[in-house]
């Protein structure tokens, strides 16, 4: 119990620090939202007169009013009520609505891709590590090469070859926009068809890390005495692989997996750019370029909560999986 | 269901593969099987440059509206900025000013209905303007007057002062229905179910696309293009990819090898109209706190003559930019406004180093050992601010740097984020900025002069300026702009002397150094639709993001049978 309480206490402090940074960082950026909006309007062929500036300032509340301290207090107060404020660039939409509209796409695409990459990488890593030095080892450089190539480049090449030249997958979008989004067959089929290619790029780009980590852990685990003992007892190789070697070797990967799950929320900016895929990445980019403080804070909050939450779950789970970590308490 | 669709997609993929093998690079045909490119023949798919998902907002007064202006909500008249001419009647049929410009009478179209069936009357017009007065936050055009409905088809606007130049803004204001809008707050309502008088109504909205359907009861007759779909992609690059894949029908923005669009993609054509005048804006006024050699008009003139614009156009703008008048009257459409006293009607297209040298030397500059001019120990070195990622401007600056060096002027480029660049521009913390000057609501150079040359929209360095970020300040110009505001735009003889004054000052002082008029290029599908604007029939400014113009174009198009 004390173990859990100590962990929770630590996370509360981490959360507070993250929220405070979250408040401060957007305010250090140059420019203010009214200027940016006007510049944008003008670029779109709009007519910007002093009257327009006045109207926008009135509408968007202009520069931040009140002292920084009072802004900080009301920020924390609103957060406690779950009120993330109003987005400036999507005025008058609420930040929570803007995020909720895009979040499912990112969660499903990046979430599923991360799970697949981790599972596949760990499984392959276990197999490769079981027989080090054989031809299977060539999987390691092959997949790390994919991870070493800049992600956007890999994605662009795959998009060009598989979608543009071969036409196997749609090039852009999250689904055929003629269809109605919801739980209906044609939409889900279309969403899957559109999601395969972006998911494939994420899997290819990240599988190398999982595979190499697992393989190396396997190799070192195989030299442990208990594996030798199991072998001497006459257990079947499959049993040793699953219950003795892999089970111990997978522990670091579990921790890594939790952290990467936390980053799912934020991890799709480039994927969305390349494939014009709907999701949170485009919103984040838009928020930053438009000086939309409220939206930025909302998004950062989600990312922070995602990372902290995933870490907390793993910390707690780890205590169960691996008794050594709670030995001191 | 699921399986058959997947199988279909695979088959389509296989078919496309076969095509590839057979016909090598038939880029355009691959798109026919593309996702959103399908649709029936009369669906037009437009991409406005929306990056990321849409957030619903069909309030025509909202800065974050995603659409509906022009297509759903119509103004009284349509001003075609692309050429000088009479405004096109929409909800209004004719208008007239009284002699001193304090009263504007507008006759409205009879028999127009809102898309929910209610009749459109003068009360709606009066209500719209009263609402703008009541809520200053939606009064983006700065309307200061009263609109009264004389009867169902006549509205009178009255003003305290002559308001001729306000006309285009007023007549371009979208009119909203009183019976629905009287009970809402126009500053915060996003109008999820827009009701307008326009040729289109909202069919459905999704964050990834929204669709407009033709209004069968439209007063001008149901448009031939039955459906217009606006989709969201990740940016202009994605738009260019979508053109290559054949999944969109109209985008305004550059694509690679734009001169050969029709050869590369036989279904498409590119059309360029020039309207944004590109300039090297200077922080011009030493009195207001600007520092650097560019506060000297001779230096600005010298830089003006140092540019080889033919080379610039080729290297940086893919030959889509066009000539410009140093008076900032759009050429050729506004040539009639240019003063006779201006000797040089258009910017020189080649570098004239001797002129630059003469200007600088007459002003006391002398060439140093490094080939760069200097005066009182100060080298003629200038820094230009540009936004990271604005590749055409960055390329242009590279070319200008080497051209200016030949004329003995050193140019340095400083790249920064858009936010920072906007802030520098506003606060005056720059020497030169590469940017473009935009047009007003009507084809009349008065608006550009008023926006960019009137000292009232300037500010001291360190304070936030309005449009006149060059901080140009000239009492004669201010007086002429003020006088023009009180004159009937139809009375060209009375206006010209004031234009002469402004133009002479603008050319002599050159606070914005003219480069070229930047082209706005649209790529559109000429195989699916005909009736796009052309040089022969330039009925609207061809830009898909210019909502009022786009609405006119949607109405004029006809789908290929």
Interface residues (C-beta under 8 A of the other chain):
Chain A: X29 X30 X31 X32 X35 X36 X37 X39 X41 X42 X44 X45 X47 X48 X49 X50 X51 X52 X53 X54 X55 X56 X58 X59 X60 X87 X89 X90 X91 X92 X93 X97 X98 X101 X102 X163 X164 X165 X166 X167 X168 X169 X170 X171 X172 X173 X174 X175 X176 X177 X178 X180 X181 X185 X186 X188 X189 X190 X192 X193 X194 X272 X273 X274 X275 X276 X277 X278 X279 X282 X283 X285 X286 X289 X291
Chain B: X1 X2 X5 X6 X9 X10 X12 X13 X16 X17 X20 X30 X33 X34 X35 X36 X38 X39 X49 X51 X52 X53 X55 X56 X57 X62 X63 X64 X136 X137 X138 X139 X140 X141 X142 X169 X187 X188 X189 X190 X204 X206 X207 X208 X209 X229 X231 X232 X233 X234 X235 X238 X241 X242 X244 X245 X247 X417 X418 X419 X420 X422 X423 X426 X438 X439 X440 X441 X447 X451 X456 X457 X464 X466 X467 X541 X543 X545 X546 X549
